[in-house]
Amino acid sequence: MGLYLVIVIRLWSLDRYKCIEEYAVPDMFALVDFDFDESKFSLHSSATTTILSLSLSAQTLTSPFPFHQIQFTRSTKSEFDCAKMSAPKKRGFQIEAYRHRVMNDPKFAEKTWKVLEHAIHEIYNHNASGLSFEELYRNAYNMVLHKFGEKLYSGLVKTMTSHLKEVSQSIESAQGEIFLEELNRKWVDHNKALQMIRDILMYMDRTFIPSNHKTPVHELGLNLWRDVVIHSSNTQTRLLDTLLELVLTERNGGVINRSLMRNVIKMLMELGLSVYQEDFEKHFLRVSGTFYCFESQKFIESCDCGDYLKKAERRLNEEMERVSQYLDPRTESKITNVVEKEMIESHMHTLVHMENSGLVNMLLNEKYEDLGRMYNLFRRVPAGLTIVKDVMTEFVRETGKQLITDPERLRDPVDFVQRLLNFKDKYDKVISIAFNNDKTFQNALNSSFEYFINLNARSPEFISLFVDDKLRKGLKGVGEEDVEVILDKVMMLFRYLQEKDVFEKYYKQHLAKRLLSGKTISDDAERSLIVKLKTECGYQFTSKLEGMFTDMKTSADTMQGFYASLGSEFGDSRMLAVQVLTTGSWPTQPSPQCNLPSEIMTICDKFRSYYLGTHNGRRLSWQTNMGTADLKATFGKGQKHELNVSTYQMCVLMLFNNADRLTCKEIEQATSIPISELKRCLQSLACAKGRNVLRKEPMSKDVSEDDAFFFNDKFTSKFFKVKIGTVVAQRESEPENLETRQRLEEDRKPQIEAAIVRIMKARKSLDHNNVVAEVTKQLQSRFLPNPVLIKKRIESLIEREFLSRDKVDRKVYRYVA
């Protein structure tokens, strides 16, 4: 696209308004001292009737600019102005078309071409220093201007072709390593010569070639080099073989001339992308595929998985470096695909399942570097990460299943949950360090944990016991940040639970015991966990837990009022501390009333009278199974101790003020304590080393109804205050667990019914399957309802006329307003 100017000088007659003579400026440079025929001025009547006209006609070369005609005139005499004024004003000027001067020399084109041909030969022979490029340019310009452009162009093609044939023979005669050097040297020479030739023929390049749809000079030179030199029968095959041999040498550890390789490959790219691709790249990729196919097979037979991955990674990096050094950047994706396909994709399953070194072995031995290398390599091939993810998921599920069902590990719930947390930490670290925090792997890990944790129906209970242990004693001396970390880990396991309402039930029981016994190590930690549960499950989930803390504060205020009402009746000693618990907030169960000692009953009755007198319409029931007591005891040799015991233990010990020997059955009859709780009390009082304030006959850990118990006069302790804890069952027995499950099933019924009514009230009409799906979706944040149970609750609602069946389709339910 361009615009060139044809500069023409014309001599005009003002009398006849016709052009007398015209001169064409031979090039596009500034007009300086142009020699025109001044005798033309004397041929006409006077100087005032002739003017000199300089016309610049803009000729368009497929130009985006509009056609312009620029013309100005200047007088050759000072009287030009007078002549202009005397000229008739009404007659207009007629501008005639441009006319070439007639060529008189019939051999002009042949002579001029001989000069140009000789110059081209001199340029190729490195003798260009003696040439006048201005003269050569004018010669080429005149040939084109006088319509000899075709002769000039065809002569150029013939001359360049002839020279390149000689070049091709010279390159073919080069032997061994000199072959590429000779080819590169000739290519450099050709490019330099081509640049000079293009400068000489610039006018033809800009005018003749576009208008006649010819190939530009530079491109012509490249095409002739390609066809005559590169695609000659001997050179083409030899060049390809040489290049591939050099690549193979480098792959086998040899050293090659990368600079020379770069120049030759660059030559192929400059000849056209298709030349590079067809003459080299296609064969390079094919040979590379064969090379890596054999090498990968050799490696897979002799290396373990870790070593194989290192070799594959090294080969991949080598190919990328090779591309950056001397190949076309677009080749990188193609050659890396070849390496990936032959070295990784073809052996993925073998590598992942390789015995004693595959993925499972890496996971077991925490080989983060090898795992990271596997991740980075497998992500490059289709379905590579899917295979890694599936194998890891299968292994984690199987390992977790063994952990969750091992009877030995289930004996200690706290250790059981700690193992789960350690297991999760291990694979979180794998995903973080080796798998680049890939969300796909994180989701697979979460799915695996959710799968096997819910295989054990007691997982919610065990997680609650773990929390109870940590908040009782396990977090002593631990900083706030570390406490938050532990609580966050607990919440992570909590999210995996499908039966969150089971956890809530056990957590309530354990929290109640901690609050009532004053054994929680940090109220802030307790409240922090409740906040996390509230965030996870909503206000409804934690409203009763928060009510328990409210009751504790209210009870403290109540006791202050109670002792204030007593005045000095009991002096400064406060024998009784009562926690008044709201029935709906606390996990209290109806329990048989044990027979309290008469010393305690007196003040208990006074508190009942005070409380009912200040709170109308309320009812109190003593939860003796949840209380504690401090007793002052005197043993042999007058040794005194203060014993911290449970209410049940207090009732047992007070019996020995009036008896020396009592059997288990007699104690049960005297105290009315449930036999299971009584046995635990007696075990802690008689069988715990260092705290055995009672003696048991026969001496054993198990307690039967006929076992006899005696007051242990020989009890000694280096502490004045002795705390005797009850032998607490870390986990519920099977009958207790079954009873808890039954209570949970009863608690779930109204929740399922409420969800059904909400859905039907909004939908008005819905089929059975959609009702089940909607109910499951609404309740899954607390538990996964059994479809059978949902169906039973629907039947119950139909019986109570909340719902009705459609008369046409019995599977469709309708809401009854």
C-alpha positions in Angstrom: 0.0 0.0 0.0 1.6 3.3 -0.9 1.6 6.5 -3.0 4.3 7.6 -5.4 4.7 10.8 -7.3 5.5 11.2 -11.0 7.1 14.6 -11.4 6.7 16.1 -14.9 7.9 19.6 -16.1 5.8 21.1 -18.9 6.4 24.1 -21.2 3.1 25.9 -21.9 2.0 28.6 -24.5 -0.3 31.1 -22.9 -1.5 32.3 -26.3 -2.7 28.9 -27.5 -3.0 27.3 -24.0 -1.2 24.2 -25.2 1.8 22.3 -24.0 4.9 22.9 -26.1 7.2 20.3 -24.4 7.4 18.1 -21.3 10.2 16.5 -19.3 9.9 13.5 -16.9 12.0 13.6 -13.7 13.8 10.2 -13.6 13.3 9.5 -10.0 11.4 10.5 -6.9 14.1 12.6 -5.3 14.0 16.4 -5.0 14.3 18.3 -8.3 17.7 20.1 -8.3 19.1 21.9 -11.4 17.0 19.8 -13.8 18.3 20.5 -17.3 15.5 21.3 -19.7 15.6 22.7 -23.3 15.6 26.5 -22.9 15.5 26.9 -26.7 11.8 26.2 -26.5 11.4 29.7 -25.2 12.7 31.2 -28.4 10.3 29.3 -30.6 7.4 31.3 -29.4 6.4 34.9 -29.7 7.6 36.3 -26.4 8.7 35.4 -22.9 5.5 36.7 -21.6 3.5 34.1 -23.5 5.4 31.1 -22.2 5.4 29.6 -18.7 7.1 26.7 -17.1 4.7 24.2 -15.4 5.8 21.7 -12.7 3.2 19.0 -12.4 3.3 16.3 -9.7 0.8 13.6 -10.4 0.0 11.2 -7.6 -0.3 7.7 -8.8 -1.9 5.2 -6.5 -0.4 1.9 -5.5 -3.5 0.2 -4.2 -3.4 3.2 -1.9 -5.9 4.0 0.9 -5.4 7.7 0.0 -7.7 9.3 -2.6 -6.2 10.4 -5.9 -4.6 13.8 -5.8 -3.5 16.1 -8.5 -1.0 18.7 -7.4 -0.1 21.4 -9.9 1.6 24.8 -9.6 3.1 27.2 -12.2 5.9 29.7 -12.1 6.9 32.4 -14.6 10.3 32.3 -16.4 10.3 36.1 -16.8 9.5 38.9 -14.4 6.7 39.9 -16.7 4.7 36.8 -16.0 2.2 38.7 -13.9 1.5 41.1 -16.9 1.0 38.2 -19.2 -1.4 36.6 -16.8 -3.4 39.8 -16.5 -3.6 40.2 -20.3 -4.8 36.6 -20.8 -8.5 36.1 -21.5 -10.2 35.4 -18.2 -13.1 33.4 -19.5 -11.1 30.7 -21.3 -10.2 27.7 -19.0 -7.0 25.7 -19.0 -7.1 22.2 -20.4 -4.7 19.8 -18.7 -3.7 17.0 -20.9 -2.8 13.4 -19.9 0.9 12.6 -19.1 2.9 11.6 -22.1 6.2 9.7 -22.2 9.1 10.8 -24.2 9.5 8.6 -27.2 12.5 6.2 -26.8 14.7 6.3 -29.8 17.2 3.5 -28.9 15.7 0.1 -29.8 18.3 -1.7 -27.8 17.7 0.3 -24.6 16.1 -2.6 -22.7 18.8 -5.1 -23.7 21.7 -2.8 -22.8 20.2 -1.8 -19.6 19.4 -5.4 -18.5 23.0 -6.4 -19.3 24.2 -3.7 -16.9 21.8 -4.9 -14.2 22.6 -8.6 -14.8 26.3 -7.9 -14.5 25.7 -6.0 -11.2 23.7 -9.0 -9.8 26.6 -11.3 -10.6 29.0 -8.9 -9.0 26.9 -8.8 -5.9 26.8 -12.6 -5.6 30.5 -12.6 -6.1 31.1 -10.2 -3.3 32.3 -7.4 -5.6 29.5 -4.9 -4.9 31.9 -2.2 -3.6 32.6 -1.0 -7.1 29.0 -0.6 -8.2 27.0 2.6 -8.4 23.8 1.8 -6.7 22.2 5.1 -7.8 23.0 4.4 -11.4 21.7 0.8 -11.1 18.5 2.1 -9.4 17.9 4.6 -12.3 18.5 1.9 -14.9 15.9 -0.4 -13.2 13.6 2.5 -12.8 13.8 3.4 -16.6 13.2 -0.2 -17.6 10.0 -0.2 -15.6 9.0 3.3 -16.6 9.4 2.3 -20.3 7.3 -0.8 -20.0 10.2 -3.3 -19.7 9.2 -4.5 -16.3 8.5 -8.1 -17.5 11.9 -8.4 -19.1 13.5 -7.1 -15.9 11.6 -9.5 -13.7 12.1 -12.6 -15.8 15.8 -11.9 -16.2 16.1 -11.6 -12.4 14.4 -15.0 -11.9 16.7 -16.6 -14.5 19.9 -15.1 -13.1 19.1 -15.9 -9.4 18.1 -19.5 -10.4 21.3 -20.0 -12.2 23.4 -18.7 -9.4 21.5 -20.8 -6.8 22.1 -24.0 -8.8 25.8 -23.4 -8.4 25.3 -22.7 -4.7 23.4 -26.0 -4.4 26.2 -27.9 -6.0 28.7 -26.3 -3.6 26.6 -27.3 -0.5 26.1 -30.8 -1.8 29.8 -31.3 -2.2 30.5 -30.4 1.5 31.3 -33.5 3.5 30.6 -34.4 7.2 30.2 -31.7 9.7 31.1 -29.0 7.2 27.7 -29.6 5.4 25.7 -27.5 7.8 28.3 -24.8 8.1 28.5 -24.5 4.3 24.7 -24.3 4.1 24.5 -21.6 6.8 27.3 -19.6 5.2 25.7 -19.7 1.8 22.4 -18.8 3.3 23.9 -15.7 5.0 25.5 -14.7 1.7 22.3 -15.1 -0.2 20.4 -13.0 2.3 22.9 -10.1 2.0 22.9 -10.3 -1.8 19.1 -10.4 -1.8 18.9 -7.2 0.3 21.1 -5.3 -2.2 19.2 -6.6 -5.2 15.9 -5.6 -3.6 17.3 -2.1 -3.0 18.3 -1.7 -6.7 14.9 -3.0 -7.9 12.9 -1.1 -5.3 10.9 0.8 -8.0 9.9 -2.5 -9.7 9.0 -3.9 -6.3 6.7 -1.0 -5.6 5.0 -0.5 -9.0 5.4 -3.3 -11.5 5.1 -6.3 -9.1 1.9 -5.3 -7.3 0.1 -4.3 -10.5 1.1 -7.5 -12.3 0.6 -9.8 -9.3 4.2 -11.0 -9.2 6.1 -12.2 -6.2 8.1 -9.5 -4.4 11.9 -9.6 -4.9 12.7 -10.7 -1.3 10.1 -13.3 -1.2 11.1 -14.5 -4.7 14.7 -14.9 -3.5 13.5 -17.0 -0.5 11.3 -19.2 -2.7 14.1 -19.8 -5.2 16.4 -20.7 -2.3 13.8 -23.1 -1.0 13.1 -24.7 -4.4 16.6 -24.8 -5.9 18.8 -25.4 -2.7 16.7 -26.8 0.1 14.4 -29.0 -1.9 17.1 -30.4 -4.2 17.0 -34.2 -4.1 20.3 -34.6 -2.3 20.2 -31.7 0.1 16.7 -32.1 1.5 17.1 -35.7 2.8 20.7 -35.0 4.0 19.7 -31.9 5.8 16.9 -33.7 7.7 19.1 -36.6 8.6 21.8 -34.3 9.9 19.5 -32.3 12.0 17.8 -35.4 13.5 21.2 -37.0 14.2 22.3 -33.9 16.1 19.2 -33.9 18.2 19.7 -37.6 19.0 23.4 -36.9 19.9 22.2 -34.2 22.3 19.6 -36.5 23.8 22.2 -39.1 24.5 24.3 -36.6 26.4 26.6 -35.3 23.6 27.5 -31.7 22.9 26.5 -30.1 19.6 26.8 -26.6 18.0 23.6 -25.1 19.2 24.3 -21.8 17.5 24.6 -23.5 14.1 21.5 -25.5 14.7 19.6 -22.3 15.6 20.7 -20.6 12.4 19.7 -23.5 10.2 16.3 -24.0 11.9 15.8 -20.2 11.7 16.5 -20.5 7.9 13.7 -23.1 7.6 11.3 -20.9 9.5 12.1 -17.8 7.4 11.4 -19.9 4.2 7.9 -20.3 5.5 6.1 -22.1 8.4 5.1 -24.9 6.1 8.7 -25.5 5.1 9.8 -25.8 8.8 6.8 -28.0 9.6 7.0 -30.3 6.5 10.8 -30.5 6.1 11.7 -30.8 9.8 9.1 -30.6 12.5 6.9 -33.4 11.3 9.8 -35.8 11.1 11.3 -34.5 14.4 8.1 -35.3 16.2 7.8 -38.8 14.7 11.4 -39.7 15.5 11.0 -38.3 19.0 7.9 -40.4 19.6 9.8 -43.6 18.6 12.7 -42.6 20.8 10.7 -42.0 23.9 8.5 -45.0 23.4 11.6 -47.3 23.6 13.2 -45.3 26.4 10.1 -45.3 28.5 9.8 -49.0 28.2 13.4 -49.5 29.2 12.9 -47.2 32.2 9.6 -48.8 33.3 11.4 -52.2 33.4 14.4 -51.0 35.4 13.3 -48.2 37.6 10.9 -47.8 40.5 8.1 -45.2 40.3 10.1 -42.3 41.9 13.1 -42.7 39.7 11.0 -43.1 36.6 9.2 -39.9 37.4 12.5 -38.1 37.8 13.7 -39.3 34.4 10.4 -38.3 32.8 10.6 -34.8 34.4 14.2 -34.4 33.2 13.3 -35.4 29.7 10.4 -33.0 29.6 12.6 -30.1 30.8 15.3 -31.0 28.3 12.8 -30.8 25.4 11.5 -27.4 26.6 15.0 -26.1 26.8 15.8 -27.5 23.4 12.9 -25.5 21.9 14.0 -22.4 23.7 17.5 -22.8 22.3 17.0 -23.5 18.6 13.4 -24.6 17.7 10.3 -22.7 16.8 8.4 -21.8 20.1 5.3 -23.3 18.6 7.0 -26.7 18.6 7.1 -26.7 22.4 3.5 -27.8 22.9 3.9 -30.5 20.2 7.1 -32.1 21.5 6.0 -31.9 25.1 2.8 -33.7 24.1 4.9 -36.4 22.5 7.0 -36.9 25.7 3.8 -36.8 27.9 2.1 -39.4 25.8 5.0 -41.8 25.5 6.5 -41.4 29.0 3.4 -40.7 31.2 0.1 -41.4 29.5 1.2 -44.8 28.2 2.3 -45.9 31.7 0.0 -44.1 34.1 -1.7 -47.1 35.6 1.6 -49.1 35.8 3.3 -46.2 37.7 0.4 -45.5 40.1 0.0 -49.2 41.1 3.7 -50.0 41.0 4.4 -52.4 43.9 6.5 -51.0 46.8 7.0 -47.6 45.1 3.7 -46.5 43.6 1.2 -43.9 44.9 0.2 -45.9 47.9 3.8 -46.4 49.0 4.4 -42.7 48.6 1.4 -41.8 50.7 2.4 -44.3 53.4 5.9 -43.0 53.6 5.1 -39.3 53.1 7.3 -38.9 50.0 6.1 -35.4 49.3 8.7 -34.7 46.7 7.8 -37.8 44.6 4.1 -37.1 45.1 4.5 -33.5 43.9 6.4 -34.7 40.9 3.7 -37.2 40.1 1.0 -34.5 40.4 2.9 -32.1 38.2 3.5 -34.7 35.5 0.1 -36.4 35.6 -1.7 -33.1 35.4 -0.2 -32.7 31.9 -2.1 -35.7 30.4 -5.8 -36.3 30.0 -7.4 -38.1 33.0 -4.0 -38.2 34.7 -5.1 -36.5 37.9 -8.3 -38.5 37.9 -6.3 -41.7 38.2 -4.2 -40.3 41.0 -7.3 -39.0 42.8 -9.2 -42.2 42.5 -6.3 -44.4 43.8 -5.8 -41.9 46.7 -9.5 -41.9 47.5 -9.7 -45.7 47.5 -6.7 -46.0 49.7 -7.9 -43.3 52.2 -11.3 -44.9 52.4 -9.9 -48.4 53.0 -7.4 -47.1 55.6 -10.1 -45.1 57.3 -12.5 -48.0 57.3 -10.0 -50.2 59.1 -9.4 -47.4 61.6 -13.1 -46.9 62.3 -13.9 -50.5 62.7 -10.9 -51.8 64.7 -12.3 -53.0 68.0 -9.0 -52.3 69.8 -8.9 -48.7 68.8 -12.6 -48.2 69.7 -11.9 -48.9 73.3 -10.4 -45.5 73.9 -12.7 -42.8 72.2 -10.3 -40.0 72.8 -7.4 -41.8 71.2 -9.7 -42.9 68.4 -10.6 -39.3 67.5 -7.0 -38.2 67.9 -6.0 -40.8 65.3 -8.7 -39.5 63.0 -7.3 -36.0 63.4 -3.7 -37.2 62.8 -4.9 -39.1 59.7 -6.6 -36.0 58.4 -3.6 -33.7 59.1 -1.4 -36.1 57.2 -3.4 -36.0 54.0 -4.1 -32.3 54.4 -0.3 -31.9 54.3 0.0 -34.1 51.3 -2.6 -32.0 49.4 -1.0 -28.8 50.5 2.6 -29.6 49.8 2.4 -32.1 47.0 -0.9 -31.4 45.2 -0.8 -27.6 45.3 -4.0 -27.4 47.4 -6.0 -28.8 44.5 -9.7 -28.4 45.3 -10.5 -31.6 43.5 -8.2 -33.6 45.8 -9.5 -31.7 48.8 -13.1 -32.5 47.9 -12.1 -36.2 47.4 -10.5 -36.3 50.8 -13.5 -34.8 52.5 -15.8 -37.2 50.7 -13.6 -40.1 51.9 -13.7 -39.0 55.5 -17.4 -38.5 55.4 -17.8 -42.0 54.0 -15.8 -43.9 56.7 -16.6 -41.7 59.7 -20.3 -42.5 59.3 -19.7 -46.2 59.0 -19.4 -46.2 62.8 -22.7 -45.1 64.4 -20.8 -44.1 67.5 -18.6 -41.5 65.9 -20.7 -38.6 67.1 -20.4 -39.9 70.7 -16.7 -40.3 70.4 -16.1 -36.9 69.0 -18.1 -35.4 71.9 -16.0 -37.4 74.3 -12.9 -36.1 72.7 -14.2 -32.5 73.2 -15.1 -33.3 76.8 -11.6 -34.6 77.5 -9.9 -31.5 76.0 -12.2 -29.0 77.7 -11.7 -30.8 81.1 -8.0 -31.1 81.2 -6.5 -31.5 77.7 -6.1 -27.8 77.0 -4.4 -26.8 80.3 -1.5 -24.5 79.6 -2.4 -24.2 75.9 -2.5 -20.7 74.3 -5.7 -19.3 72.9 -4.5 -19.7 69.3 -3.7 -23.4 69.9 -7.1 -23.9 71.5 -8.8 -22.4 68.4 -6.8 -24.8 66.2 -8.0 -27.8 68.1 -11.6 -26.6 68.1 -11.4 -26.0 64.4 -10.2 -29.5 63.9 -13.1 -30.8 65.9 -15.5 -28.8 63.8 -13.9 -30.3 60.7 -14.8 -33.8 61.9 -18.2 -32.5 63.0 -19.0 -31.4 59.4 -18.4 -34.9 58.2 -21.1 -36.3 60.5 -24.5 -37.1 59.0 -26.1 -37.5 62.4 -25.3 -34.1 63.9 -28.3 -34.3 66.2 -26.6 -37.4 67.9 -23.5 -35.3 68.5 -25.7 -32.5 69.9 -27.3 -34.9 72.4 -24.0 -36.3 73.7 -22.4 -32.9 73.7 -25.2 -31.6 75.9 -24.7 -34.3 78.4 -20.9 -33.8 78.6 -21.2 -30.0 78.8 -23.8 -30.4 81.6 -21.4 -32.5 83.6 -18.5 -30.1 83.0 -20.6 -27.1 84.1 -22.2 -28.7 87.1 -18.9 -30.1 88.4 -17.0 -27.0 87.6 -14.4 -28.9 85.7 -14.3 -26.9 82.5 -10.9 -25.3 82.1 -12.1 -22.3 80.1 -15.5 -20.7 79.7 -14.1 -18.8 76.7 -13.2 -22.1 75.0 -16.7 -23.5 75.8 -18.3 -20.4 74.3 -16.0 -20.4 71.3 -17.0 -23.9 70.4 -20.7 -23.0 70.8 -20.2 -20.0 68.5 -18.6 -22.3 65.9 -21.5 -24.8 66.2 -24.0 -21.9 65.9 -22.3 -20.7 62.7 -22.3 -24.2 61.2 -25.8 -25.3 62.1 -27.8 -22.2 63.1 -29.3 -20.7 66.2 -31.7 -23.5 66.8 -28.9 -26.0 67.2 -27.2 -24.1 70.1 -30.1 -22.2 71.7 -30.3 -24.8 74.5 -26.6 -24.9 75.0 -26.6 -21.1 75.5 -29.5 -21.6 77.9 -27.3 -23.8 80.1 -24.8 -21.0 80.6 -27.7 -18.7 81.5 -28.9 -21.1 84.1 -25.5 -21.3 85.7 -25.4 -17.5 86.2 -29.0 -17.3 87.4 -28.4 -20.1 89.9 -25.5 -18.2 91.5 -27.8 -15.2 92.1 -30.5 -17.5 93.5 -28.1 -19.0 96.1 -27.0 -15.5 97.2 -30.7 -14.7 97.8 -31.3 -18.0 99.6 -28.4 -17.5 102.2 -29.4 -13.9 102.7 -32.9 -15.1 103.6 -31.5 -17.6 106.2 -29.6 -14.9 108.1 -27.3 -16.4 110.7 -29.1 -19.7 111.1 -26.2 -21.6 109.5 -23.5 -19.1 110.4 -20.9 -18.3 107.7 -20.7 -21.9 106.4 -22.6 -22.7 103.2 -23.4 -26.4 103.3 -25.5 -26.4 100.1 -24.9 -25.1 96.6 -27.9 -25.7 94.2 -27.9 -25.3 90.4 -31.5 -24.7 89.2 -31.7 -26.1 85.7 -34.4 -25.4 83.1 -35.9 -28.7 82.1 -35.9 -27.9 78.3 -32.3 -26.8 78.2 -30.5 -29.5 80.2 -30.2 -33.2 79.2 -31.9 -34.3 82.4 -33.5 -37.7 82.5 -36.0 -38.9 85.1 -33.9 -40.7 87.7 -35.0 -42.5 90.9 -34.6 -40.3 93.9 -31.8 -41.6 96.1 -32.1 -41.4 99.9 -30.1 -38.5 101.0 -28.6 -38.4 104.5 -30.8 -36.7 107.1 -28.1 -34.0 107.6 -28.5 -32.9 104.0 -32.3 -33.2 103.8 -32.9 -30.5 106.3 -31.2 -27.7 104.3 -32.6 -29.1 101.0 -36.1 -28.8 102.3 -35.4 -25.2 103.4 -34.1 -24.3 99.8 -37.2 -25.9 98.3 -39.5 -23.8 100.4 -37.4 -20.6 99.6 -37.4 -21.2 95.8 -41.1 -22.2 95.4 -42.0 -19.2 97.6 -40.1 -16.8 95.2 -41.1 -18.5 92.0 -44.8 -19.3 91.6 -46.0 -22.2 89.4 -42.6 -24.0 89.3 -41.7 -27.5 90.4 -38.4 -28.8 91.6 -37.0 -32.3 91.3 -33.5 -33.2 92.6 -31.0 -34.6 90.2 -28.8 -36.4 92.7 -26.9 -38.2 90.0 -25.4 -34.9 88.9 -24.2 -33.4 92.2 -21.0 -33.4 94.2 -20.1 -33.2 97.9 -17.1 -32.4 100.2 -16.8 -34.7 103.3 -14.5 -34.4 106.2 -13.2 -37.9 107.2 -11.1 -39.1 110.1 -9.0 -42.3 109.5 -6.7 -44.4 111.7 -4.3 -42.6 114.0 -6.6 -39.5 113.8 -5.5 -38.7 110.3 -8.0 -36.3 108.7 -8.7 -35.6 105.1 -11.3 -33.7 103.1 -12.9 -36.0 100.4 -14.3 -34.5 97.2 -16.9 -37.1 96.0 -20.1 -37.3 94.0 -23.6 -37.2 95.7 -24.0 -40.9 95.3 -20.5 -41.5 96.8 -21.4 -39.2 99.7 -24.6 -41.3 100.4 -22.6 -44.5 100.4 -19.8 -43.2 102.7 -22.3 -41.6 105.2 -23.7 -45.2 105.8 -20.4 -46.2 107.3 -20.8 -43.7 110.2 -23.3 -46.3 111.6 -21.9 -49.6 110.2 -18.6 -51.3 109.9 -19.5 -53.8 107.1 -22.1 -53.5 104.3 -22.7 -55.6 101.2 -23.4 -54.1 97.8 -27.1 -55.2 98.1 -27.5 -53.6 101.5 -26.0 -50.4 100.3 -28.4 -50.4 97.3 -31.4 -50.9 99.6 -30.3 -48.2 102.0 -29.6 -45.5 99.3 -31.9 -46.5 96.4 -29.1 -45.7 94.0 -29.5 -47.5 90.6 -27.3 -50.6 90.7 -25.2 -49.6 87.6 -24.4 -46.3 89.2 -23.8 -47.9 92.6 -21.2 -50.3 91.2 -19.3 -47.5 89.7 -19.3 -45.6 93.0 -18.1 -48.6 94.9 -15.4 -49.3 92.3 -14.0 -45.8 92.7 -14.2 -45.9 96.5 -12.6 -49.3 97.0 -10.6 -50.2 93.9 -8.8 -47.0 92.8 -5.2 -47.1 94.0 -4.4 -44.2 96.3 -8.1 -43.4 96.8 -9.4 -46.6 98.3 -11.2 -45.2 101.4 -13.2 -48.5 101.5 -12.0 -52.1 101.5 -13.6 -54.7 99.4 -13.8 -58.5 99.9 -13.1 -60.3 97.8 -10.6 -57.9 96.2 -11.3 -57.5 92.5 -12.2 -54.8 90.0 -15.7 -56.2 89.4 -18.4 -55.6 91.9 -21.2 -58.2 92.7 -24.2 -57.9 94.9 -22.6 -60.2 97.6 -19.3 -58.3 97.9 -18.6 -56.9 101.3 -17.2 -53.4 101.9 -15.5 -52.0 105.0 -14.2 -48.6 106.1 -10.5 -48.5 105.4 -8.8 -47.2 108.6 -5.4 -47.6 107.0 -6.1 -45.1 104.2 -3.3 -42.6 103.8 -2.6 -39.8 101.4 0.0 -37.0 101.3 -2.7 -34.6 100.3 -5.3 -33.2 102.7 -7.8 -32.8 100.0 -8.4 -36.0 98.2 -10.6 -36.1 95.0 -12.3 -39.4 94.4 -13.7 -39.4 90.9 -16.3 -41.8 89.8 -15.3 -44.5 87.4 -16.8 -42.9 84.4 -17.7 -45.0 81.4 -15.8 -43.3 78.6 -18.5 -44.6 76.3 -22.0 -45.8 76.7 -22.7 -49.5 77.0 -24.6 -51.2 74.2 -27.9 -51.1 76.1 -27.4 -47.4 77.0 -26.5 -46.7 73.4 -29.6 -48.5 72.2 -31.7 -46.5 74.6 -30.2 -43.2 73.4 -30.9 -44.2 69.8 -34.5 -44.9 70.6 -34.9 -41.5 72.3 -33.3 -39.8 69.2 -35.7 -41.6 66.9 -38.6 -40.2 69.0 -37.0 -36.7 68.9 -36.7 -36.9 65.1 -40.4 -37.6 64.5 -41.7 -34.1 65.2 -38.8 -32.6 63.2 -39.7 -34.7 60.2 -43.4 -33.9 60.5 -42.7 -30.2 60.8 -40.5 -30.3 57.6 -43.3 -32.2 55.7 -45.9 -29.7 56.8 -43.7 -26.7 55.8 -43.1 -28.2 52.4 -46.7 -29.1 51.7 -48.0 -25.8 52.9 -45.7 -24.1 50.4 -46.3 -26.5 47.5 -50.0 -27.4 48.2 -49.6 -30.6 46.1 -46.6 -32.9 45.7 -45.8 -36.5 44.8 -44.2 -38.9 47.3 -40.7 -39.0 45.8 -40.4 -35.2 45.7 -41.6 -35.0 49.3 -38.9 -37.4 50.5 -36.3 -35.5 48.5 -37.4 -32.1 49.9 -37.5 -33.4 53.5 -34.1 -34.9 53.2 -32.7 -31.7 51.8 -34.2 -29.6 54.7 -33.0 -31.9 57.5 -29.6 -33.0 56.2 -27.9 -30.3 58.2 -29.0 -32.2 61.4 -29.4 -35.8 60.2 -30.3 -37.9 57.2 -33.9 -39.1 57.7 -34.7 -42.6 56.7 -37.2 -42.7 53.8 -39.2 -45.4 55.6 -39.5 -43.1 58.6 -40.6 -40.2 56.4 -43.3 -42.4 54.9 -44.5 -43.3 58.4 -44.7 -39.7 59.4 -46.7 -38.9 56.2 -49.1 -41.6 57.1 -49.5 -40.2 60.6 -50.1 -36.7 59.2 -52.8 -38.1 56.8 -54.5 -39.8 59.8 -54.5 -36.5 61.7 -55.8 -34.8 58.6 -52.9 -32.5 57.9 -52.5 -34.1 54.5 -54.7 -36.1 52.1 -54.1 -38.3 49.2 -55.1 -37.3 45.7 -58.2 -39.1 44.6 -56.8 -39.9 41.1 -53.1 -40.5 41.9 -52.5 -42.1 45.3 -48.8 -41.2 45.2 -49.7 -37.5 45.3 -50.3 -35.7 48.6 -52.3 -32.5 49.1 -52.1 -30.1 52.0 -55.3 -29.7 54.0 -55.7 -26.1 55.1 
